[in-house]
């Protein structure tokens, strides 16, 4: 049984597929990446040390972080060793992080050992608040 696909139909299907693929690979992915909610990461981190050599220069760390804030904005990420650290240089953002959404940021993970050994997180060191 012949389906009746000729070369024109195949060309139209291939054209629509290639337009869809182009849209997905370039336009859709780039629009999702531009709405990312992550803070910008400072360039120039060393593989294991991160930005620690940058902070150990002759200037004070407050001056270096101030210069980075002028470059990257009031909220940016640096690497301290192998861990990321969020730097806030604006008092409004610091107030929002430490007063308004404090519970969402400072929540510690729940472990079974915390429930059994620390009286369900009642001890100060193991508390989630």
Phi and psi in radians as a Rosetta constraint file:
Dihedral C 1 N 2 CA 2 C 2 CIRCULARHARMONIC -1.576 0.35
Dihedral N 2 CA 2 C 2 N 3 CIRCULARHARMONIC 2.259 0.35
Dihedral C 2 N 3 CA 3 C 3 CIRCULARHARMONIC -1.424 0.35
Dihedral N 3 CA 3 C 3 N 4 CIRCULARHARMONIC -0.307 0.35
Dihedral C 3 N 4 CA 4 C 4 CIRCULARHARMONIC 1.486 0.35
Dihedral N 4 CA 4 C 4 N 5 CIRCULARHARMONIC 0.378 0.35
Dihedral C 4 N 5 CA 5 C 5 CIRCULARHARMONIC -1.411 0.35
Dihedral N 5 CA 5 C 5 N 6 CIRCULARHARMONIC 2.045 0.35
Dihedral C 5 N 6 CA 6 C 6 CIRCULARHARMONIC -1.820 0.35
Dihedral N 6 CA 6 C 6 N 7 CIRCULARHARMONIC -3.049 0.35
Dihedral C 6 N 7 CA 7 C 7 CIRCULARHARMONIC -1.224 0.35
Dihedral N 7 CA 7 C 7 N 8 CIRCULARHARMONIC -0.530 0.35
Dihedral C 7 N 8 CA 8 C 8 CIRCULARHARMONIC -1.179 0.35
Dihedral N 8 CA 8 C 8 N 9 CIRCULARHARMONIC -0.753 0.35
Dihedral C 8 N 9 CA 9 C 9 CIRCULARHARMONIC -1.130 0.35
Dihedral N 9 CA 9 C 9 N 10 CIRCULARHARMONIC -0.726 0.35
Dihedral C 9 N 10 CA 10 C 10 CIRCULARHARMONIC -1.113 0.35
Dihedral N 10 CA 10 C 10 N 11 CIRCULARHARMONIC -0.672 0.35
Dihedral C 10 N 11 CA 11 C 11 CIRCULARHARMONIC -1.179 0.35
Dihedral N 11 CA 11 C 11 N 12 CIRCULARHARMONIC -0.680 0.35
Dihedral C 11 N 12 CA 12 C 12 CIRCULARHARMONIC -1.160 0.35
Dihedral N 12 CA 12 C 12 N 13 CIRCULARHARMONIC -0.764 0.35
Dihedral C 12 N 13 CA 13 C 13 CIRCULARHARMONIC -1.106 0.35
Dihedral N 13 CA 13 C 13 N 14 CIRCULARHARMONIC -0.747 0.35
Dihedral C 13 N 14 CA 14 C 14 CIRCULARHARMONIC -1.118 0.35
Dihedral N 14 CA 14 C 14 N 15 CIRCULARHARMONIC -0.653 0.35
Dihedral C 14 N 15 CA 15 C 15 CIRCULARHARMONIC -1.142 0.35
Dihedral N 15 CA 15 C 15 N 16 CIRCULARHARMONIC -0.824 0.35
Dihedral C 15 N 16 CA 16 C 16 CIRCULARHARMONIC -1.107 0.35
Dihedral N 16 CA 16 C 16 N 17 CIRCULARHARMONIC -0.670 0.35
Dihedral C 16 N 17 CA 17 C 17 CIRCULARHARMONIC -1.141 0.35
Dihedral N 17 CA 17 C 17 N 18 CIRCULARHARMONIC -0.725 0.35
Dihedral C 17 N 18 CA 18 C 18 CIRCULARHARMONIC -1.211 0.35
Dihedral N 18 CA 18 C 18 N 19 CIRCULARHARMONIC -0.612 0.35
Dihedral C 18 N 19 CA 19 C 19 CIRCULARHARMONIC -1.142 0.35
Dihedral N 19 CA 19 C 19 N 20 CIRCULARHARMONIC -0.759 0.35
Dihedral C 19 N 20 CA 20 C 20 CIRCULARHARMONIC -1.082 0.35
Dihedral N 20 CA 20 C 20 N 21 CIRCULARHARMONIC -0.764 0.35
Dihedral C 20 N 21 CA 21 C 21 CIRCULARHARMONIC -1.119 0.35
Dihedral N 21 CA 21 C 21 N 22 CIRCULARHARMONIC -0.734 0.35
Dihedral C 21 N 22 CA 22 C 22 CIRCULARHARMONIC -1.082 0.35
Dihedral N 22 CA 22 C 22 N 23 CIRCULARHARMONIC -0.777 0.35
Dihedral C 22 N 23 CA 23 C 23 CIRCULARHARMONIC -1.064 0.35
Dihedral N 23 CA 23 C 23 N 24 CIRCULARHARMONIC -0.788 0.35
Dihedral C 23 N 24 CA 24 C 24 CIRCULARHARMONIC -1.174 0.35
Dihedral N 24 CA 24 C 24 N 25 CIRCULARHARMONIC -0.806 0.35
Dihedral C 24 N 25 CA 25 C 25 CIRCULARHARMONIC -1.229 0.35
Dihedral N 25 CA 25 C 25 N 26 CIRCULARHARMONIC -0.647 0.35
Dihedral C 25 N 26 CA 26 C 26 CIRCULARHARMONIC -1.868 0.35
Dihedral N 26 CA 26 C 26 N 27 CIRCULARHARMONIC -0.864 0.35
Dihedral C 26 N 27 CA 27 C 27 CIRCULARHARMONIC -1.430 0.35
Dihedral N 27 CA 27 C 27 N 28 CIRCULARHARMONIC -0.847 0.35
Dihedral C 27 N 28 CA 28 C 28 CIRCULARHARMONIC -1.180 0.35
Dihedral N 28 CA 28 C 28 N 29 CIRCULARHARMONIC -0.766 0.35
Dihedral C 28 N 29 CA 29 C 29 CIRCULARHARMONIC -1.162 0.35
Dihedral N 29 CA 29 C 29 N 30 CIRCULARHARMONIC -0.707 0.35
Dihedral C 29 N 30 CA 30 C 30 CIRCULARHARMONIC -1.235 0.35
Dihedral N 30 CA 30 C 30 N 31 CIRCULARHARMONIC -0.552 0.35
Dihedral C 30 N 31 CA 31 C 31 CIRCULARHARMONIC -1.243 0.35
Dihedral N 31 CA 31 C 31 N 32 CIRCULARHARMONIC -0.580 0.35
Dihedral C 31 N 32 CA 32 C 32 CIRCULARHARMONIC -1.251 0.35
Dihedral N 32 CA 32 C 32 N 33 CIRCULARHARMONIC -0.622 0.35
Dihedral C 32 N 33 CA 33 C 33 CIRCULARHARMONIC -1.244 0.35
Dihedral N 33 CA 33 C 33 N 34 CIRCULARHARMONIC -0.502 0.35
Dihedral C 33 N 34 CA 34 C 34 CIRCULARHARMONIC -1.306 0.35
Dihedral N 34 CA 34 C 34 N 35 CIRCULARHARMONIC -0.335 0.35
Dihedral C 34 N 35 CA 35 C 35 CIRCULARHARMONIC -1.740 0.35
Dihedral N 35 CA 35 C 35 N 36 CIRCULARHARMONIC 0.477 0.35
Dihedral C 35 N 36 CA 36 C 36 CIRCULARHARMONIC -1.216 0.35
Dihedral N 36 CA 36 C 36 N 37 CIRCULARHARMONIC 2.514 0.35
Dihedral C 36 N 37 CA 37 C 37 CIRCULARHARMONIC -1.764 0.35
Dihedral N 37 CA 37 C 37 N 38 CIRCULARHARMONIC 0.312 0.35
Dihedral C 37 N 38 CA 38 C 38 CIRCULARHARMONIC -1.615 0.35
Dihedral N 38 CA 38 C 38 N 39 CIRCULARHARMONIC 2.555 0.35
Dihedral C 38 N 39 CA 39 C 39 CIRCULARHARMONIC -1.279 0.35
Dihedral N 39 CA 39 C 39 N 40 CIRCULARHARMONIC 2.626 0.35
Dihedral C 39 N 40 CA 40 C 40 CIRCULARHARMONIC -1.145 0.35
Dihedral N 40 CA 40 C 40 N 41 CIRCULARHARMONIC 2.511 0.35
Dihedral C 40 N 41 CA 41 C 41 CIRCULARHARMONIC -1.718 0.35
Dihedral N 41 CA 41 C 41 N 42 CIRCULARHARMONIC 2.282 0.35
Dihedral C 41 N 42 CA 42 C 42 CIRCULARHARMONIC -1.172 0.35
Dihedral N 42 CA 42 C 42 N 43 CIRCULARHARMONIC 2.313 0.35
Dihedral C 42 N 43 CA 43 C 43 CIRCULARHARMONIC -1.370 0.35
Dihedral N 43 CA 43 C 43 N 44 CIRCULARHARMONIC 2.743 0.35
Dihedral C 43 N 44 CA 44 C 44 CIRCULARHARMONIC 1.681 0.35
Dihedral N 44 CA 44 C 44 N 45 CIRCULARHARMONIC 0.398 0.35
Dihedral C 44 N 45 CA 45 C 45 CIRCULARHARMONIC -1.381 0.35
Dihedral N 45 CA 45 C 45 N 46 CIRCULARHARMONIC 2.459 0.35
Dihedral C 45 N 46 CA 46 C 46 CIRCULARHARMONIC -1.393 0.35
Dihedral N 46 CA 46 C 46 N 47 CIRCULARHARMONIC 2.736 0.35
Dihedral C 46 N 47 CA 47 C 47 CIRCULARHARMONIC -1.031 0.35
Dihedral N 47 CA 47 C 47 N 48 CIRCULARHARMONIC -0.816 0.35
Dihedral C 47 N 48 CA 48 C 48 CIRCULARHARMONIC -1.831 0.35
Dihedral N 48 CA 48 C 48 N 49 CIRCULARHARMONIC -0.645 0.35
Dihedral C 48 N 49 CA 49 C 49 CIRCULARHARMONIC -1.441 0.35
Dihedral N 49 CA 49 C 49 N 50 CIRCULARHARMONIC -0.358 0.35
Dihedral C 49 N 50 CA 50 C 50 CIRCULARHARMONIC 1.217 0.35
Dihedral N 50 CA 50 C 50 N 51 CIRCULARHARMONIC -2.305 0.35
Dihedral C 50 N 51 CA 51 C 51 CIRCULARHARMONIC -1.741 0.35
Dihedral N 51 CA 51 C 51 N 52 CIRCULARHARMONIC 0.244 0.35
Dihedral C 51 N 52 CA 52 C 52 CIRCULARHARMONIC -1.078 0.35
Dihedral N 52 CA 52 C 52 N 53 CIRCULARHARMONIC -0.687 0.35
Dihedral C 52 N 53 CA 53 C 53 CIRCULARHARMONIC -1.099 0.35
Dihedral N 53 CA 53 C 53 N 54 CIRCULARHARMONIC -0.530 0.35
Dihedral C 53 N 54 CA 54 C 54 CIRCULARHARMONIC -1.170 0.35
Dihedral N 54 CA 54 C 54 N 55 CIRCULARHARMONIC -0.658 0.35
Dihedral C 54 N 55 CA 55 C 55 CIRCULARHARMONIC -1.375 0.35
Dihedral N 55 CA 55 C 55 N 56 CIRCULARHARMONIC -0.251 0.35
Dihedral C 55 N 56 CA 56 C 56 CIRCULARHARMONIC -1.698 0.35
Dihedral N 56 CA 56 C 56 N 57 CIRCULARHARMONIC 0.429 0.35
Dihedral C 56 N 57 CA 57 C 57 CIRCULARHARMONIC -1.402 0.35
Dihedral N 57 CA 57 C 57 N 58 CIRCULARHARMONIC -3.081 0.35
Dihedral C 57 N 58 CA 58 C 58 CIRCULARHARMONIC -1.246 0.35
Dihedral N 58 CA 58 C 58 N 59 CIRCULARHARMONIC -0.453 0.35
Dihedral C 58 N 59 CA 59 C 59 CIRCULARHARMONIC -1.318 0.35
Dihedral N 59 CA 59 C 59 N 60 CIRCULARHARMONIC 2.815 0.35
Dihedral C 59 N 60 CA 60 C 60 CIRCULARHARMONIC -1.290 0.35
Dihedral N 60 CA 60 C 60 N 61 CIRCULARHARMONIC 2.711 0.35
Dihedral C 60 N 61 CA 61 C 61 CIRCULARHARMONIC -1.100 0.35
Dihedral N 61 CA 61 C 61 N 62 CIRCULARHARMONIC -0.503 0.35
Dihedral C 61 N 62 CA 62 C 62 CIRCULARHARMONIC -1.167 0.35
Dihedral N 62 CA 62 C 62 N 63 CIRCULARHARMONIC -0.594 0.35
Dihedral C 62 N 63 CA 63 C 63 CIRCULARHARMONIC -1.273 0.35
Dihedral N 63 CA 63 C 63 N 64 CIRCULARHARMONIC -0.677 0.35
Dihedral C 63 N 64 CA 64 C 64 CIRCULARHARMONIC -1.159 0.35
Dihedral N 64 CA 64 C 64 N 65 CIRCULARHARMONIC -0.781 0.35
Dihedral C 64 N 65 CA 65 C 65 CIRCULARHARMONIC -1.180 0.35
Dihedral N 65 CA 65 C 65 N 66 CIRCULARHARMONIC -0.559 0.35
Dihedral C 65 N 66 CA 66 C 66 CIRCULARHARMONIC -1.146 0.35
Dihedral N 66 CA 66 C 66 N 67 CIRCULARHARMONIC -0.706 0.35
Dihedral C 66 N 67 CA 67 C 67 CIRCULARHARMONIC -1.166 0.35
Dihedral N 67 CA 67 C 67 N 68 CIRCULARHARMONIC -0.665 0.35
Dihedral C 67 N 68 CA 68 C 68 CIRCULARHARMONIC -1.157 0.35
Dihedral N 68 CA 68 C 68 N 69 CIRCULARHARMONIC -0.626 0.35
Dihedral C 68 N 69 CA 69 C 69 CIRCULARHARMONIC -1.160 0.35
Dihedral N 69 CA 69 C 69 N 70 CIRCULARHARMONIC -0.608 0.35
Dihedral C 69 N 70 CA 70 C 70 CIRCULARHARMONIC -1.158 0.35
Dihedral N 70 CA 70 C 70 N 71 CIRCULARHARMONIC -0.574 0.35
Dihedral C 70 N 71 CA 71 C 71 CIRCULARHARMONIC -1.426 0.35
Dihedral N 71 CA 71 C 71 N 72 CIRCULARHARMONIC -0.846 0.35
Dihedral C 71 N 72 CA 72 C 72 CIRCULARHARMONIC -1.748 0.35
Dihedral N 72 CA 72 C 72 N 73 CIRCULARHARMONIC -0.154 0.35
Dihedral C 72 N 73 CA 73 C 73 CIRCULARHARMONIC 1.825 0.35
Dihedral N 73 CA 73 C 73 N 74 CIRCULARHARMONIC -3.132 0.35
Dihedral C 73 N 74 CA 74 C 74 CIRCULARHARMONIC -1.320 0.35
Dihedral N 74 CA 74 C 74 N 75 CIRCULARHARMONIC -0.133 0.35
Dihedral C 74 N 75 CA 75 C 75 CIRCULARHARMONIC -2.393 0.35
Dihedral N 75 CA 75 C 75 N 76 CIRCULARHARMONIC 2.048 0.35
Dihedral C 75 N 76 CA 76 C 76 CIRCULARHARMONIC -2.638 0.35
Dihedral N 76 CA 76 C 76 N 77 CIRCULARHARMONIC 2.953 0.35
Dihedral C 76 N 77 CA 77 C 77 CIRCULARHARMONIC -2.059 0.35
Dihedral N 77 CA 77 C 77 N 78 CIRCULARHARMONIC 2.335 0.35
Dihedral C 77 N 78 CA 78 C 78 CIRCULARHARMONIC -2.128 0.35
Dihedral N 78 CA 78 C 78 N 79 CIRCULARHARMONIC 2.839 0.35
Dihedral C 78 N 79 CA 79 C 79 CIRCULARHARMONIC -1.816 0.35
Dihedral N 79 CA 79 C 79 N 80 CIRCULARHARMONIC 2.116 0.35
Dihedral C 79 N 80 CA 80 C 80 CIRCULARHARMONIC -1.860 0.35
Dihedral N 80 CA 80 C 80 N 81 CIRCULARHARMONIC 1.720 0.35
Dihedral C 80 N 81 CA 81 C 81 CIRCULARHARMONIC 1.277 0.35
Dihedral N 81 CA 81 C 81 N 82 CIRCULARHARMONIC -2.184 0.35
Dihedral C 81 N 82 CA 82 C 82 CIRCULARHARMONIC -1.767 0.35
Dihedral N 82 CA 82 C 82 N 83 CIRCULARHARMONIC 0.036 0.35
Dihedral C 82 N 83 CA 83 C 83 CIRCULARHARMONIC -1.805 0.35
Dihedral N 83 CA 83 C 83 N 84 CIRCULARHARMONIC 2.568 0.35
Dihedral C 83 N 84 CA 84 C 84 CIRCULARHARMONIC -1.516 0.35
Dihedral N 84 CA 84 C 84 N 85 CIRCULARHARMONIC 2.486 0.35
Dihedral C 84 N 85 CA 85 C 85 CIRCULARHARMONIC -2.244 0.35
Dihedral N 85 CA 85 C 85 N 86 CIRCULARHARMONIC 2.273 0.35
Dihedral C 85 N 86 CA 86 C 86 CIRCULARHARMONIC -1.532 0.35
Dihedral N 86 CA 86 C 86 N 87 CIRCULARHARMONIC 2.243 0.35
Dihedral C 86 N 87 CA 87 C 87 CIRCULARHARMONIC -1.918 0.35
Dihedral N 87 CA 87 C 87 N 88 CIRCULARHARMONIC 2.154 0.35
Dihedral C 87 N 88 CA 88 C 88 CIRCULARHARMONIC -1.880 0.35
Dihedral N 88 CA 88 C 88 N 89 CIRCULARHARMONIC 2.187 0.35
Dihedral C 88 N 89 CA 89 C 89 CIRCULARHARMONIC -2.080 0.35
Dihedral N 89 CA 89 C 89 N 90 CIRCULARHARMONIC 0.376 0.35
Dihedral C 89 N 90 CA 90 C 90 CIRCULARHARMONIC -2.262 0.35
Dihedral N 90 CA 90 C 90 N 91 CIRCULARHARMONIC 2.275 0.35
Dihedral C 90 N 91 CA 91 C 91 CIRCULARHARMONIC -1.223 0.35
Dihedral N 91 CA 91 C 91 N 92 CIRCULARHARMONIC -0.473 0.35
Dihedral C 91 N 92 CA 92 C 92 CIRCULARHARMONIC -1.162 0.35
Dihedral N 92 CA 92 C 92 N 93 CIRCULARHARMONIC -0.725 0.35
Dihedral C 92 N 93 CA 93 C 93 CIRCULARHARMONIC -1.196 0.35
Dihedral N 93 CA 93 C 93 N 94 CIRCULARHARMONIC -0.671 0.35
Dihedral C 93 N 94 CA 94 C 94 CIRCULARHARMONIC -1.134 0.35
Dihedral N 94 CA 94 C 94 N 95 CIRCULARHARMONIC -0.682 0.35
Dihedral C 94 N 95 CA 95 C 95 CIRCULARHARMONIC -1.118 0.35
Dihedral N 95 CA 95 C 95 N 96 CIRCULARHARMONIC -0.719 0.35
Dihedral C 95 N 96 CA 96 C 96 CIRCULARHARMONIC -1.147 0.35
Dihedral N 96 CA 96 C 96 N 97 CIRCULARHARMONIC -0.690 0.35
Dihedral C 96 N 97 CA 97 C 97 CIRCULARHARMONIC -1.253 0.35
Dihedral N 97 CA 97 C 97 N 98 CIRCULARHARMONIC -0.673 0.35
Dihedral C 97 N 98 CA 98 C 98 CIRCULARHARMONIC -1.681 0.35
Dihedral N 98 CA 98 C 98 N 99 CIRCULARHARMONIC -0.213 0.35
Dihedral C 98 N 99 CA 99 C 99 CIRCULARHARMONIC -2.017 0.35
Dihedral N 99 CA 99 C 99 N 100 CIRCULARHARMONIC -0.876 0.35
Dihedral C 99 N 100 CA 100 C 100 CIRCULARHARMONIC -1.413 0.35
Dihedral N 100 CA 100 C 100 N 101 CIRCULARHARMONIC -0.774 0.35
Dihedral C 100 N 101 CA 101 C 101 CIRCULARHARMONIC -2.059 0.35
Dihedral N 101 CA 101 C 101 N 102 CIRCULARHARMONIC 0.653 0.35
Dihedral C 101 N 102 CA 102 C 102 CIRCULARHARMONIC -1.112 0.35
Dihedral N 102 CA 102 C 102 N 103 CIRCULARHARMONIC -0.722 0.35
Dihedral C 102 N 103 CA 103 C 103 CIRCULARHARMONIC -1.169 0.35
Dihedral N 103 CA 103 C 103 N 104 CIRCULARHARMONIC -0.600 0.35
Dihedral C 103 N 104 CA 104 C 104 CIRCULARHARMONIC -1.264 0.35
Dihedral N 104 CA 104 C 104 N 105 CIRCULARHARMONIC -0.564 0.35
Dihedral C 104 N 105 CA 105 C 105 CIRCULARHARMONIC -1.448 0.35
Dihedral N 105 CA 105 C 105 N 106 CIRCULARHARMONIC -0.755 0.35
Dihedral C 105 N 106 CA 106 C 106 CIRCULARHARMONIC -1.657 0.35
Dihedral N 106 CA 106 C 106 N 107 CIRCULARHARMONIC 0.230 0.35
Dihedral C 106 N 107 CA 107 C 107 CIRCULARHARMONIC -1.196 0.35
Dihedral N 107 CA 107 C 107 N 108 CIRCULARHARMONIC 2.280 0.35
Dihedral C 107 N 108 CA 108 C 108 CIRCULARHARMONIC -1.607 0.35
Dihedral N 108 CA 108 C 108 N 109 CIRCULARHARMONIC 2.681 0.35
Dihedral C 108 N 109 CA 109 C 109 CIRCULARHARMONIC -1.182 0.35
Dihedral N 109 CA 109 C 109 N 110 CIRCULARHARMONIC 2.634 0.35
Dihedral C 109 N 110 CA 110 C 110 CIRCULARHARMONIC -1.583 0.35
Dihedral N 110 CA 110 C 110 N 111 CIRCULARHARMONIC 2.156 0.35
Dihedral C 110 N 111 CA 111 C 111 CIRCULARHARMONIC -2.074 0.35
Dihedral N 111 CA 111 C 111 N 112 CIRCULARHARMONIC 2.683 0.35
Dihedral C 111 N 112 CA 112 C 112 CIRCULARHARMONIC -1.138 0.35
Dihedral N 112 CA 112 C 112 N 113 CIRCULARHARMONIC -0.626 0.35
Dihedral C 112 N 113 CA 113 C 113 CIRCULARHARMONIC -1.122 0.35
Dihedral N 113 CA 113 C 113 N 114 CIRCULARHARMONIC -0.614 0.35
Dihedral C 113 N 114 CA 114 C 114 CIRCULARHARMONIC -1.139 0.35
Dihedral N 114 CA 114 C 114 N 115 CIRCULARHARMONIC -0.670 0.35
Dihedral C 114 N 115 CA 115 C 115 CIRCULARHARMONIC -1.194 0.35
Dihedral N 115 CA 115 C 115 N 116 CIRCULARHARMONIC -0.674 0.35
Dihedral C 115 N 116 CA 116 C 116 CIRCULARHARMONIC -1.530 0.35
Dihedral N 116 CA 116 C 116 N 117 CIRCULARHARMONIC -0.731 0.35
Dihedral C 116 N 117 CA 117 C 117 CIRCULARHARMONIC -1.568 0.35
Dihedral N 117 CA 117 C 117 N 118 CIRCULARHARMONIC -0.463 0.35
Dihedral C 117 N 118 CA 118 C 118 CIRCULARHARMONIC -1.963 0.35
Dihedral N 118 CA 118 C 118 N 119 CIRCULARHARMONIC 0.471 0.35
Dihedral C 118 N 119 CA 119 C 119 CIRCULARHARMONIC 0.964 0.35
Dihedral N 119 CA 119 C 119 N 120 CIRCULARHARMONIC 0.878 0.35
Dihedral C 119 N 120 CA 120 C 120 CIRCULARHARMONIC 1.055 0.35
Dihedral N 120 CA 120 C 120 N 121 CIRCULARHARMONIC 0.676 0.35
Dihedral C 120 N 121 CA 121 C 121 CIRCULARHARMONIC 1.407 0.35
Dihedral N 121 CA 121 C 121 N 122 CIRCULARHARMONIC 0.294 0.35
Dihedral C 121 N 122 CA 122 C 122 CIRCULARHARMONIC -1.365 0.35
Dihedral N 122 CA 122 C 122 N 123 CIRCULARHARMONIC -0.378 0.35
Dihedral C 122 N 123 CA 123 C 123 CIRCULARHARMONIC -1.256 0.35
Dihedral N 123 CA 123 C 123 N 124 CIRCULARHARMONIC 2.558 0.35
Dihedral C 123 N 124 CA 124 C 124 CIRCULARHARMONIC -1.048 0.35
Dihedral N 124 CA 124 C 124 N 125 CIRCULARHARMONIC -0.775 0.35
Dihedral C 124 N 125 CA 125 C 125 CIRCULARHARMONIC -1.172 0.35
Dihedral N 125 CA 125 C 125 N 126 CIRCULARHARMONIC -0.562 0.35
Dihedral C 125 N 126 CA 126 C 126 CIRCULARHARMONIC -1.731 0.35
Dihedral N 126 CA 126 C 126 N 127 CIRCULARHARMONIC 0.084 0.35
Dihedral C 126 N 127 CA 127 C 127 CIRCULARHARMONIC -1.248 0.35
Dihedral N 127 CA 127 C 127 N 128 CIRCULARHARMONIC 2.628 0.35
Dihedral C 127 N 128 CA 128 C 128 CIRCULARHARMONIC -1.643 0.35
Dihedral N 128 CA 128 C 128 N 129 CIRCULARHARMONIC -0.050 0.35
